[in-house]
Amino acid sequence: MISPKRHENGYRCYDDNDLSALQYVTVMKYAQFTLSDIKAMLSLSCDQPTAECNEIGKRILTTKATELKQVVANYQNIIGLLEVLLPMIDGVETYSSNQERIEAYVKQIYEDIRQSKITQSNNSNENKE
């Protein structure tokens, strides 16, 4: 994806544009963009982007923003579960008496995560078309 120049000794020489691209790649990898999405996004920074390229980029970014919002919501639900659980594990009796409630909470989070993965998979398939 990045093609730095090479010195006579074969060492790679990264310029500011290469370093900027590496930063973009690092951020996109962290956000779990696919390699094909990263390549498409990097192509937007070419000298003469096309309208088609721009539309692809907008679609990729919109899809990823939706996915990340769902992931954040799932993590917030998990944090909520942990905050509910902490007081419940003060004693064995407390945990036992709340076990059904805890299991229902975990089941709901599981279903939310499962549904978001199905949605992500469908969105990924749409982007490939």
Secondary structure as UniProt FT lines:
FT   STRAND          5..6
FT   TURN            8..9
FT   STRAND          12..13
FT   HELIX           16..30
FT   TURN            31..32
FT   HELIX           35..43
FT   TURN            44..45
FT   HELIX           51..88
FT   HELIX           92..97
FT   HELIX           99..128
//
